[in-house]
Amino acid sequence: MMKKIKKDLILLKNLIIENDPIGIIDGGAPDDEYDSTILQVLSKINKINKEDQIADIIKELFTRDFGRDYVNGILCKKIAHEFLIKRTE
C-alpha cells in the first residue's frame, strides 16, 4: 500500500511540475513549491477514478492555496487525465 501511495505521489508531483498549473515553476520557483498542496490533492483523490472529479479537486486546492486568478483549469484537467492513464500502467 505504501509503495502505491509513494508511486502516486511521485507521479502526481512530476505531472504538476511539468504542467505547472499556476505558472510559477517556469518563473523560477523551487520544485517543492507545490509539495503541501500536492499531498492534500493526493489524499483526496486516492480512491477516485473519474477525471473530472480529480481535475476539480486539483483546481479547488490550488485555488485555495494560490488564488483563483492563477489556476489554469485546462492544465488541471490535463494533469488529471495523465494521472489516471499513468496510474494504471
C-alpha positions as CSV (number, residue, x, y, z in Angstrom):
1,M,0.0,0.0,0.0
2,M,2.7,2.5,0.9
3,K,4.6,1.7,-2.3
4,K,1.5,2.6,-4.3
5,I,1.0,5.8,-2.4
6,K,4.6,6.8,-3.0
7,K,4.4,5.9,-6.7
8,D,1.2,8.0,-7.0
9,L,2.9,10.9,-5.1
10,I,5.9,10.9,-7.4
11,L,3.7,10.6,-10.5
12,L,1.4,13.5,-9.3
13,K,4.3,15.7,-8.4
14,N,6.0,15.2,-11.7
15,L,2.8,15.9,-13.6
16,I,2.1,19.1,-11.7
17,I,5.7,20.4,-12.0
18,E,5.7,19.5,-15.7
19,N,2.3,21.2,-16.4
20,D,2.7,24.0,-13.7
21,P,-1.0,24.9,-13.3
22,I,0.0,28.2,-11.6
23,G,3.0,29.1,-13.8
24,I,5.5,29.7,-11.0
25,I,7.9,26.8,-11.6
26,D,8.8,28.2,-15.0
27,G,9.2,31.6,-13.3
28,G,12.0,30.2,-11.1
29,A,10.1,28.9,-8.0
30,P,11.6,25.8,-6.5
31,D,10.3,22.3,-7.4
32,D,9.0,21.9,-3.9
33,E,6.8,25.0,-4.0
34,Y,3.6,22.8,-4.6
35,D,4.5,20.0,-2.2
36,S,2.0,20.7,0.6
37,T,-0.8,21.2,-2.0
38,I,0.2,18.0,-3.8
39,L,0.0,16.0,-0.6
40,Q,-3.5,17.3,0.0
41,V,-4.6,16.6,-3.5
42,L,-3.3,13.0,-3.3
43,S,-5.1,12.4,0.0
44,K,-8.4,13.5,-1.6
45,I,-8.0,11.6,-4.9
46,N,-6.6,8.4,-3.6
47,K,-9.7,6.3,-4.5
48,I,-11.2,8.5,-7.2
49,N,-11.1,7.2,-10.8
50,K,-13.1,10.0,-12.5
51,E,-11.1,12.5,-14.4
52,D,-13.5,15.4,-13.9
53,Q,-13.6,14.9,-10.1
54,I,-9.8,14.7,-9.9
55,A,-9.4,17.9,-12.0
56,D,-12.0,19.7,-9.8
57,I,-10.0,18.7,-6.6
58,I,-6.7,19.9,-8.1
59,K,-8.3,23.2,-9.2
60,E,-10.1,23.6,-5.8
61,L,-7.0,23.1,-3.7
62,F,-4.6,25.1,-5.9
63,T,-7.2,27.9,-5.9
64,R,-7.4,27.8,-2.2
65,D,-3.6,27.9,-1.8
66,F,-2.6,30.2,-4.6
67,G,-5.7,32.2,-5.6
68,R,-8.3,31.7,-8.4
69,D,-6.7,34.2,-10.8
70,Y,-3.7,32.0,-11.1
71,V,-5.1,28.4,-11.6
72,N,-5.2,27.1,-15.2
73,G,-8.3,24.8,-15.3
74,I,-7.3,23.3,-18.6
75,L,-3.9,22.2,-17.1
76,C,-5.8,20.7,-14.1
77,K,-7.8,18.6,-16.5
78,K,-4.7,17.6,-18.4
79,I,-3.0,16.6,-15.1
80,A,-6.0,14.5,-14.0
81,H,-6.2,12.8,-17.4
82,E,-2.5,11.9,-17.5
83,F,-2.6,10.8,-13.8
84,L,-5.3,8.3,-14.4
85,I,-3.6,6.9,-17.5
86,K,-0.2,6.6,-15.9
87,R,-1.5,5.5,-12.5
88,T,-2.8,2.2,-14.1
89,E,0.4,1.5,-16.1
